[in-house]
Amino acid sequence: MTKLSWVAAVTLAIGGCSSKGGDPQAMQAMRAAAVKATKELAMEAYPIWASTHPGTECPAGLADIATADYAKDALDPWGHPYAMTCGRSAPAAAHGFGVSSAGDDGKAGTADDVNSWEP
């Protein structure tokens, strides 16, 4: 099982829970899965990619940083694609590369977002 495929398994087990009437424990589990996945992609998969692409600041997309341990085209626990920010567009706290989930509402820039550069 790839590191991110457990996110899909959690999502299926929870049954596509959403904040509107969803089980609070299930929502916490989904958020924890998104936090883990964003951090793994940004802090494990990206450095592996960067070490094999010297002189290239940013991959073209998240699929480029995929390895045997990191699923390509991974979706967050709510079924939305993860987003990548790299280079000058990355927040200072991301240190040049970050991965985010738009959270339950699927809208970036809202309170439920999960960002690899946040605690």
N, CA, C and O atoms as a GROMACS GRO file, in nm:
protein
  476
    1MET      N    1   0.085  -0.118   0.000
    1MET     CA    2   0.000   0.000   0.000
    1MET      C    3   0.090   0.124   0.000
    1MET      O    4   0.183   0.132   0.080
    2THR      N    5   0.062   0.219  -0.088
    2THR     CA    6   0.141   0.341  -0.090
    2THR      C    7   0.104   0.426   0.031
    2THR      O    8   0.000   0.406   0.093
    3LYS      N    9   0.192   0.521   0.062
    3LYS     CA   10   0.168   0.604   0.180
    3LYS      C   11   0.038   0.682   0.170
    3LYS      O   12  -0.027   0.705   0.271
    4LEU      N   13   0.000   0.723   0.051
    4LEU     CA   14  -0.122   0.801   0.038
    4LEU      C   15  -0.246   0.716   0.015
    4LEU      O   16  -0.357   0.768   0.026
    5SER      N   17  -0.231   0.588  -0.018
    5SER     CA   18  -0.350   0.508  -0.042
    5SER      C   19  -0.429   0.486   0.085
    5SER      O   20  -0.549   0.458   0.079
    6TRP      N   21  -0.366   0.497   0.201
    6TRP     CA   22  -0.440   0.485   0.326
    6TRP      C   23  -0.537   0.601   0.342
    6TRP      O   24  -0.638   0.587   0.410
    7VAL      N   25  -0.508   0.716   0.280
    7VAL     CA   26  -0.600   0.829   0.283
    7VAL      C   27  -0.729   0.790   0.211
    7VAL      O   28  -0.838   0.818   0.260
    8ALA      N   29  -0.716   0.726   0.097
    8ALA     CA   30  -0.833   0.681   0.023
    8ALA      C   31  -0.911   0.579   0.105
    8ALA      O   32  -1.034   0.580   0.107
    9ALA      N   33  -0.840   0.489   0.173
    9ALA     CA   34  -0.906   0.389   0.255
    9ALA      C   35  -0.984   0.453   0.369
    9ALA      O   36  -1.096   0.412   0.399
   10VAL      N   37  -0.925   0.555   0.433
   10VAL     CA   38  -0.994   0.627   0.540
   10VAL      C   39  -1.120   0.693   0.484
   10VAL      O   40  -1.226   0.688   0.546
   11THR      N   41  -1.107   0.754   0.368
   11THR     CA   42  -1.220   0.823   0.306
   11THR      C   43  -1.334   0.725   0.278
   11THR      O   44  -1.450   0.756   0.306
   12LEU      N   45  -1.302   0.609   0.223
   12LEU     CA   46  -1.405   0.510   0.194
   12LEU      C   47  -1.468   0.457   0.322
   12LEU      O   48  -1.589   0.437   0.328
   13ALA      N   49  -1.386   0.433   0.423
   13ALA     CA   50  -1.437   0.380   0.549
   13ALA      C   51  -1.531   0.480   0.616
   13ALA      O   52  -1.630   0.440   0.679
   14ILE      N   53  -1.499   0.608   0.603
   14ILE     CA   54  -1.580   0.712   0.666
   14ILE      C   55  -1.705   0.739   0.584
   14ILE      O   56  -1.807   0.784   0.637
   15GLY      N   57  -1.697   0.713   0.456
   15GLY     CA   58  -1.813   0.729   0.371
   15GLY      C   59  -1.836   0.869   0.321
   15GLY      O   60  -1.951   0.912   0.309
   16GLY      N   61  -1.729   0.942   0.291
   16GLY     CA   62  -1.745   1.075   0.234
   16GLY      C   63  -1.809   1.173   0.329
   16GLY      O   64  -1.893   1.254   0.287
   17CYS      N   65  -1.773   1.168   0.452
   17CYS     CA   66  -1.826   1.255   0.555
   17CYS      C   67  -1.798   1.402   0.522
   17CYS      O   68  -1.694   1.434   0.465
   18SER      N   69  -1.889   1.489   0.556
   18SER     CA   70  -1.865   1.632   0.540
   18SER      C   71  -1.901   1.703   0.669
   18SER      O   72  -1.964   1.645   0.757
   19SER      N   73  -1.859   1.829   0.680
   19SER     CA   74  -1.883   1.903   0.803
   19SER      C   75  -2.032   1.929   0.826
   19SER      O   76  -2.072   1.956   0.939
   20LYS      N   77  -2.112   1.923   0.725
   20LYS     CA   78  -2.255   1.947   0.738
   20LYS      C   79  -2.322   1.822   0.792
   20LYS      O   80  -2.364   1.735   0.715
   21GLY      N   81  -2.332   1.812   0.922
   21GLY     CA   82  -2.396   1.698   0.983
   21GLY      C   83  -2.307   1.576   0.995
   21GLY      O   84  -2.356   1.467   1.026
   22GLY      N   85  -2.179   1.590   0.970
   22GLY     CA   86  -2.087   1.478   0.976
   22GLY      C   87  -2.046   1.443   1.117
   22GLY      O   88  -2.060   1.523   1.209
   23ASP      N   89  -1.998   1.322   1.132
   23ASP     CA   90  -1.948   1.273   1.260
   23ASP      C   91  -1.819   1.349   1.295
   23ASP      O   92  -1.724   1.345   1.218
   24PRO      N   93  -1.816   1.417   1.409
   24PRO     CA   94  -1.696   1.495   1.445
   24PRO      C   95  -1.569   1.410   1.452
   24PRO      O   96  -1.462   1.458   1.413
   25GLN      N   97  -1.578   1.288   1.500
   25GLN     CA   98  -1.460   1.202   1.506
   25GLN      C   99  -1.412   1.166   1.367
   25GLN      O  100  -1.292   1.161   1.342
   26ALA      N  101  -1.505   1.141   1.277
   26ALA     CA  102  -1.469   1.109   1.139
   26ALA      C  103  -1.403   1.231   1.074
   26ALA      O  104  -1.306   1.217   1.000
   27MET      N  105  -1.456   1.348   1.101
   27MET     CA  106  -1.397   1.470   1.044
   27MET      C  107  -1.256   1.492   1.097
   27MET      O  108  -1.167   1.533   1.022
   28GLN      N  109  -1.234   1.465   1.225
   28GLN     CA  110  -1.100   1.478   1.281
   28GLN      C  111  -1.004   1.379   1.216
   28GLN      O  112  -0.889   1.413   1.188
   29ALA      N  113  -1.051   1.258   1.190
   29ALA     CA  114  -0.968   1.157   1.126
   29ALA      C  115  -0.933   1.199   0.983
   29ALA      O  116  -0.819   1.181   0.939
   30MET      N  117  -1.029   1.256   0.912
   30MET     CA  118  -1.004   1.300   0.775
   30MET      C  119  -0.905   1.416   0.774
   30MET      O  120  -0.815   1.421   0.690
   31ARG      N  121  -0.921   1.509   0.867
   31ARG     CA  122  -0.827   1.622   0.874
   31ARG      C  123  -0.687   1.571   0.908
   31ARG      O  124  -0.589   1.617   0.849
   32ALA      N  125  -0.677   1.477   1.001
   32ALA     CA  126  -0.546   1.421   1.036
   32ALA      C  127  -0.482   1.352   0.916
   32ALA      O  128  -0.361   1.361   0.896
   33ALA      N  129  -0.563   1.283   0.837
   33ALA     CA  130  -0.511   1.217   0.718
   33ALA      C  131  -0.459   1.320   0.618
   33ALA      O  132  -0.355   1.298   0.555
   34ALA      N  133  -0.529   1.431   0.601
   34ALA     CA  134  -0.486   1.536   0.509
   34ALA      C  135  -0.358   1.602   0.559
   34ALA      O  136  -0.269   1.632   0.480
   35VAL      N  137  -0.349   1.626   0.689
   35VAL     CA  138  -0.227   1.685   0.747
   35VAL      C  139  -0.108   1.594   0.720
   35VAL      O  140  -0.003   1.640   0.676
   36LYS      N  141  -0.125   1.465   0.746
   36LYS     CA  142  -0.016   1.369   0.725
   36LYS      C  143   0.025   1.364   0.578
   36LYS      O  144   0.144   1.365   0.547
   37ALA      N  145  -0.071   1.359   0.489
   37ALA     CA  146  -0.040   1.349   0.346
   37ALA      C  147   0.029   1.474   0.294
   37ALA      O  148   0.126   1.464   0.219
   38THR      N  149  -0.020   1.593   0.333
   38THR     CA  150   0.044   1.716   0.283
   38THR      C  151   0.188   1.726   0.332
   38THR      O  152   0.276   1.767   0.257
   39LYS      N  153   0.211   1.689   0.456
   39LYS     CA  154   0.347   1.695   0.510
   39LYS      C  155   0.438   1.590   0.445
   39LYS      O  156   0.554   1.619   0.417
   40GLU      N  157   0.387   1.470   0.419
   40GLU     CA  158   0.467   1.367   0.352
   40GLU      C  159   0.506   1.410   0.211
   40GLU      O  160   0.621   1.393   0.170
   41LEU      N  161   0.411   1.466   0.138
   41LEU     CA  162   0.442   1.510   0.003
   41LEU      C  163   0.544   1.624   0.003
   41LEU      O  164   0.638   1.623  -0.076
   42ALA      N  165   0.526   1.720   0.093
   42ALA     CA  166   0.615   1.837   0.095
   42ALA      C  167   0.750   1.808   0.160
   42ALA      O  168   0.852   1.859   0.115
   43MET      N  169   0.752   1.728   0.264
   43MET     CA  170   0.874   1.711   0.343
   43MET      C  171   0.949   1.582   0.316
   43MET      O  172   1.062   1.565   0.361
   44GLU      N  173   0.887   1.491   0.243
   44GLU     CA  174   0.955   1.366   0.208
   44GLU      C  175   0.967   1.349   0.057
   44GLU      O  176   1.077   1.331   0.005
   45ALA      N  177   0.853   1.355  -0.014
   45ALA     CA  178   0.856   1.330  -0.158
   45ALA      C  179   0.927   1.442  -0.234
   45ALA      O  180   1.006   1.413  -0.324
   46TYR      N  181   0.900   1.568  -0.200
   46TYR     CA  182   0.964   1.678  -0.272
   46TYR      C  183   1.116   1.677  -0.256
   46TYR      O  184   1.185   1.691  -0.357
   47PRO      N  185   1.171   1.660  -0.136
   47PRO     CA  186   1.317   1.654  -0.126
   47PRO      C  187   1.380   1.541  -0.207
   47PRO      O  188   1.491   1.556  -0.259
   48ILE      N  189   1.312   1.429  -0.218
   48ILE     CA  190   1.363   1.319  -0.302
   48ILE      C  191   1.368   1.366  -0.447
   48ILE      O  192   1.468   1.346  -0.516
   49TRP      N  193   1.259   1.428  -0.493
   49TRP     CA  194   1.255   1.479  -0.630
   49TRP      C  195   1.364   1.584  -0.650
   49TRP      O  196   1.437   1.579  -0.750
   50ALA      N  197   1.377   1.678  -0.558
   50ALA     CA  198   1.475   1.787  -0.571
   50ALA      C  199   1.617   1.732  -0.578
   50ALA      O  200   1.701   1.787  -0.650
   51SER      N  201   1.646   1.626  -0.504
   51SER     CA  202   1.782   1.570  -0.505
   51SER      C  203   1.817   1.507  -0.639
   51SER      O  204   1.935   1.494  -0.672
   52THR      N  205   1.718   1.469  -0.715
   52THR     CA  206   1.743   1.408  -0.846
   52THR      C  207   1.724   1.507  -0.962
   52THR      O  208   1.737   1.470  -1.078
   53HIS      N  209   1.691   1.632  -0.928
   53HIS     CA  210   1.670   1.736  -1.029
   53HIS      C  211   1.746   1.862  -0.990
   53HIS      O  212   1.686   1.969  -0.976
   54PRO      N  213   1.880   1.853  -0.974
   54PRO     CA  214   1.957   1.971  -0.934
   54PRO      C  215   1.941   2.083  -1.038
   54PRO      O  216   1.940   2.059  -1.158
   55GLY      N  217   1.928   2.203  -0.987
   55GLY     CA  218   1.914   2.318  -1.075
   55GLY      C  219   1.771   2.344  -1.120
   55GLY      O  220   1.745   2.444  -1.186
   56THR      N  221   1.677   2.257  -1.084
   56THR     CA  222   1.536   2.276  -1.117
   56THR      C  223   1.463   2.308  -0.987
   56THR      O  224   1.457   2.225  -0.896
   57GLU      N  225   1.409   2.428  -0.980
   57GLU     CA  226   1.346   2.473  -0.856
   57GLU      C  227   1.215   2.401  -0.825
   57GLU      O  228   1.191   2.360  -0.712
   58CYS      N  229   1.131   2.386  -0.927
   58CYS     CA  230   0.996   2.333  -0.904
   58CYS      C  231   0.960   2.223  -1.003
   58CYS      O  232   0.995   2.231  -1.121
   59PRO      N  233   0.890   2.121  -0.955
   59PRO     CA  234   0.836   2.022  -1.048
   59PRO      C  235   0.719   2.084  -1.125
   59PRO      O  236   0.662   2.184  -1.082
   60ALA      N  237   0.684   2.025  -1.237
   60ALA     CA  238   0.571   2.075  -1.316
   60ALA      C  239   0.439   2.054  -1.242
   60ALA      O  240   0.344   2.130  -1.260
   61GLY      N  241   0.433   1.950  -1.160
   61GLY     CA  242   0.311   1.920  -1.085
   61GLY      C  243   0.339   1.815  -0.980
   61GLY      O  244   0.448   1.759  -0.974
   62LEU      N  245   0.240   1.787  -0.897
   62LEU     CA  246   0.259   1.688  -0.791
   62LEU      C  247   0.290   1.549  -0.845
   62LEU      O  248   0.361   1.472  -0.780
   63ALA      N  249   0.239   1.516  -0.962
   63ALA     CA  250   0.268   1.384  -1.020
   63ALA      C  251   0.418   1.366  -1.041
   63ALA      O  252   0.468   1.254  -1.040
   64ASP      N  253   0.490   1.477  -1.061
   64ASP     CA  254   0.635   1.469  -1.082
   64ASP      C  255   0.712   1.428  -0.958
   64ASP      O  256   0.823   1.375  -0.970
   65ILE      N  257   0.656   1.450  -0.840
   65ILE     CA  258   0.728   1.414  -0.718
   65ILE      C  259   0.690   1.275  -0.668
   65ILE      O  260   0.740   1.229  -0.566
   66ALA      N  261   0.602   1.210  -0.739
   66ALA     CA  262   0.558   1.077  -0.699
   66ALA      C  263   0.674   0.977  -0.708
   66ALA      O  264   0.754   0.982  -0.801
   67THR      N  265   0.680   0.890  -0.611
   67THR     CA  266   0.776   0.779  -0.610
   67THR      C  267   0.695   0.654  -0.578
   67THR      O  268   0.572   0.657  -0.571
   68ALA      N  269   0.764   0.546  -0.560
   68ALA     CA  270   0.694   0.422  -0.523
   68ALA      C  271   0.616   0.439  -0.393
   68ALA      O  272   0.516   0.371  -0.372
   69ASP      N  273   0.662   0.529  -0.305
   69ASP     CA  274   0.596   0.549  -0.176
   69ASP      C  275   0.490   0.658  -0.176
   69ASP      O  276   0.418   0.672  -0.078
   70TYR      N  277   0.480   0.734  -0.282
   70TYR     CA  278   0.386   0.846  -0.286
   70TYR      C  279   0.299   0.836  -0.410
   70TYR      O  280   0.349   0.838  -0.522
   71ALA      N  281   0.169   0.825  -0.388
   71ALA     CA  282   0.075   0.802  -0.498
   71ALA      C  283   0.067   0.921  -0.593
   71ALA      O  284   0.068   1.036  -0.550
   72LYS      N  285   0.059   0.891  -0.722
   72LYS     CA  286   0.038   0.996  -0.822
   72LYS      C  287  -0.110   1.037  -0.821
   72LYS      O  288  -0.198   0.957  -0.790
   73ASP      N  289  -0.134   1.162  -0.855
   73ASP     CA  290  -0.269   1.215  -0.865
   73ASP      C  291  -0.352   1.186  -0.740
   73ASP      O  292  -0.470   1.152  -0.748
   74ALA      N  293  -0.290   1.200  -0.625
   74ALA     CA  294  -0.357   1.172  -0.498
   74ALA      C  295  -0.467   1.274  -0.471
   74ALA      O  296  -0.452   1.393  -0.500
   75LEU      N  297  -0.574   1.226  -0.415
   75LEU     CA  298  -0.683   1.313  -0.374
   75LEU      C  299  -0.684   1.322  -0.223
   75LEU      O  300  -0.643   1.229  -0.154
   76ASP      N  301  -0.731   1.435  -0.172
   76ASP     CA  302  -0.741   1.450  -0.027
   76ASP      C  303  -0.857   1.365   0.024
   76ASP      O  304  -0.932   1.308  -0.056
   77PRO      N  305  -0.875   1.354   0.155
   77PRO     CA  306  -0.981   1.269   0.209
   77PRO      C  307  -1.122   1.309   0.166
   77PRO      O  308  -1.215   1.229   0.179
   78TRP      N  309  -1.139   1.431   0.116
   78TRP     CA  310  -1.270   1.477   0.071
   78TRP      C  311  -1.288   1.460  -0.080
   78TRP      O  312  -1.390   1.500  -0.136
   79GLY      N  313  -1.188   1.400  -0.145
   79GLY     CA  314  -1.197   1.373  -0.287
   79GLY      C  315  -1.149   1.486  -0.377
   79GLY      O  316  -1.172   1.482  -0.498
   80HIS      N  317  -1.084   1.586  -0.320
   80HIS     CA  318  -1.032   1.699  -0.398
   80HIS      C  319  -0.883   1.679  -0.424
   80HIS      O  320  -0.814   1.621  -0.340
   81PRO      N  321  -0.832   1.726  -0.536
   81PRO     CA  322  -0.688   1.711  -0.561
   81PRO      C  323  -0.606   1.801  -0.468
   81PRO      O  324  -0.648   1.912  -0.434
   82TYR      N  325  -0.491   1.752  -0.429
   82TYR     CA  326  -0.398   1.835  -0.353
   82TYR      C  327  -0.342   1.940  -0.446
   82TYR      O  328  -0.333   1.919  -0.567
   83ALA      N  329  -0.304   2.054  -0.391
   83ALA     CA  330  -0.245   2.162  -0.470
   83ALA      C  331  -0.100   2.183  -0.424
   83ALA      O  332  -0.067   2.164  -0.307
   84MET      N  333  -0.018   2.224  -0.517
   84MET     CA  334   0.124   2.247  -0.491
   84MET      C  335   0.152   2.396  -0.508
   84MET      O  336   0.095   2.461  -0.596
   85THR      N  337   0.239   2.449  -0.423
   85THR     CA  338   0.289   2.585  -0.438
   85THR      C  339   0.440   2.576  -0.431
   85THR      O  340   0.495   2.507  -0.345
   86CYS      N  341   0.507   2.646  -0.521
   86CYS     CA  342   0.652   2.630  -0.530
   86CYS      C  343   0.719   2.759  -0.573
   86CYS      O  344   0.660   2.842  -0.642
   87GLY      N  345   0.843   2.774  -0.530
   87GLY     CA  346   0.921   2.891  -0.570
   87GLY      C  347   0.870   3.018  -0.506
   87GLY      O  348   0.832   3.019  -0.389
   88ARG      N  349   0.870   3.125  -0.582
   88ARG     CA  350   0.830   3.256  -0.530
   88ARG      C  351   0.684   3.263  -0.489
   88ARG      O  352   0.647   3.348  -0.408
   89SER      N  353   0.601   3.175  -0.544
   89SER     CA  354   0.458   3.176  -0.508
   89SER      C  355   0.432   3.108  -0.374
   89SER      O  356   0.324   3.122  -0.318
   90ALA      N  357   0.530   3.035  -0.323
   90ALA     CA  358   0.512   2.963  -0.196
   90ALA      C  359   0.520   3.060  -0.079
   90ALA      O  360   0.602   3.152  -0.080
   91PRO      N  361   0.437   3.041   0.022
   91PRO     CA  362   0.447   3.125   0.142
   91PRO      C  363   0.584   3.107   0.207
   91PRO      O  364   0.645   3.001   0.195
   92ALA      N  365   0.632   3.208   0.275
   92ALA     CA  366   0.764   3.202   0.338
   92ALA      C  367   0.777   3.080   0.430
   92ALA      O  368   0.882   3.016   0.434
   93ALA      N  369   0.671   3.047   0.501
   93ALA     CA  370   0.675   2.934   0.594
   93ALA      C  371   0.690   2.800   0.523
   93ALA      O  372   0.729   2.701   0.585
   94ALA      N  373   0.660   2.795   0.393
   94ALA     CA  374   0.672   2.671   0.316
   94ALA      C  375   0.816   2.645   0.273
   94ALA      O  376   0.847   2.536   0.227
   95HIS      N  377   0.904   2.744   0.287
   95HIS     CA  378   1.045   2.731   0.250
   95HIS      C  379   1.064   2.683   0.107
   95HIS      O  380   1.147   2.597   0.078
   96GLY      N  381   0.984   2.742   0.016
   96GLY     CA  382   1.002   2.714  -0.126
   96GLY      C  383   0.912   2.609  -0.187
   96GLY      O  384   0.899   2.603  -0.309
   97PHE      N  385   0.851   2.525  -0.105
   97PHE     CA  386   0.762   2.422  -0.160
   97PHE      C  387   0.658   2.383  -0.056
   97PHE      O  388   0.691   2.360   0.060
   98GLY      N  389   0.533   2.376  -0.098
   98GLY     CA  390   0.427   2.336  -0.008
   98GLY      C  391   0.317   2.262  -0.080
   98GLY      O  392   0.302   2.272  -0.202
   99VAL      N  393   0.239   2.189  -0.003
   99VAL     CA  394   0.125   2.114  -0.054
   99VAL      C  395   0.005   2.150   0.033
   99VAL      O  396   0.017   2.161   0.155
  100SER      N  397  -0.110   2.167  -0.030
  100SER     CA  398  -0.228   2.202   0.048
  100SER      C  399  -0.350   2.122   0.002
  100SER      O  400  -0.356   2.072  -0.110
  101SER      N  401  -0.444   2.114   0.093
  101SER     CA  402  -0.575   2.055   0.067
  101SER      C  403  -0.676   2.166   0.089
  101SER      O  404  -0.663   2.244   0.184
  102ALA      N  405  -0.775   2.174   0.005
  102ALA     CA  406  -0.880   2.275   0.020
  102ALA      C  407  -0.979   2.238   0.130
  102ALA      O  408  -1.073   2.313   0.156
  103GLY      N  409  -0.959   2.125   0.193
  103GLY     CA  410  -1.044   2.085   0.304
  103GLY      C  411  -1.182   2.039   0.261
  103GLY      O  412  -1.207   2.016   0.143
  104ASP      N  413  -1.268   2.027   0.358
  104ASP     CA  414  -1.402   1.974   0.338
  104ASP      C  415  -1.482   2.054   0.236
  104ASP      O  416  -1.555   1.995   0.155
  105ASP      N  417  -1.470   2.187   0.238
  105ASP     CA  418  -1.552   2.268   0.147
  105ASP      C  419  -1.499   2.272   0.004
  105ASP      O  420  -1.568   2.318  -0.086
  106GLY      N  421  -1.376   2.224  -0.017
  106GLY     CA  422  -1.319   2.221  -0.151
  106GLY      C  423  -1.278   2.356  -0.205
  106GLY      O  424  -1.245   2.368  -0.323
  107LYS      N  425  -1.280   2.460  -0.121
  107LYS     CA  426  -1.245   2.595  -0.162
  107LYS      C  427  -1.114   2.638  -0.096
  107LYS      O  428  -1.105   2.641   0.027
  108ALA      N  429  -1.015   2.670  -0.178
  108ALA     CA  430  -0.887   2.715  -0.124
  108ALA      C  431  -0.904   2.853  -0.061
  108ALA      O  432  -0.983   2.935  -0.106
  109GLY      N  433  -0.826   2.876   0.046
  109GLY     CA  434  -0.830   3.006   0.111
  109GLY      C  435  -0.936   3.020   0.218
  109GLY      O  436  -0.967   3.132   0.260
  110THR      N  437  -0.991   2.908   0.263
  110THR     CA  438  -1.092   2.913   0.370
  110THR      C  439  -1.037   2.848   0.496
  110THR      O  440  -0.930   2.788   0.494
  111ALA      N  441  -1.110   2.861   0.605
  111ALA     CA  442  -1.062   2.817   0.736
  111ALA      C  443  -1.033   2.668   0.746
  111ALA      O  444  -0.956   2.626   0.832
  112ASP      N  445  -1.094   2.586   0.661
  112ASP     CA  446  -1.074   2.441   0.675
  112ASP      C  447  -0.958   2.387   0.591
  112ASP      O  448  -0.937   2.266   0.586
  113ASP      N  449  -0.883   2.475   0.526
  113ASP     CA  450  -0.769   2.431   0.446
  113ASP      C  451  -0.663   2.363   0.532
  113ASP      O  452  -0.649   2.392   0.651
  114VAL      N  453  -0.590   2.272   0.471
  114VAL     CA  454  -0.477   2.204   0.536
  114VAL      C  455  -0.354   2.236   0.453
  114VAL      O  456  -0.352   2.208   0.333
  115ASN      N  457  -0.253   2.294   0.516
  115ASN     CA  458  -0.131   2.334   0.446
  115ASN      C  459  -0.009   2.269   0.510
  115ASN      O  460   0.003   2.267   0.633
  116SER      N  461   0.079   2.216   0.429
  116SER     CA  462   0.198   2.146   0.480
  116SER      C  463   0.288   2.236   0.564
  116SER      O  464   0.362   2.186   0.648
  117TRP      N  465   0.283   2.364   0.544
  117TRP     CA  466   0.371   2.457   0.615
  117TRP      C  467   0.314   2.506   0.747
  117TRP      O  468   0.377   2.586   0.816
  118GLU      N  469   0.195   2.460   0.782
  118GLU     CA  470   0.135   2.499   0.910
  118GLU      C  471   0.148   2.384   1.009
  118GLU      O  472   0.150   2.267   0.971
  119PRO      N  473   0.157   2.418   1.138
  119PRO     CA  474   0.170   2.312   1.240
  119PRO      C  475   0.050   2.219   1.244
  119PRO      O  476   0.048   2.126   1.324
   0.00000   0.00000   0.00000
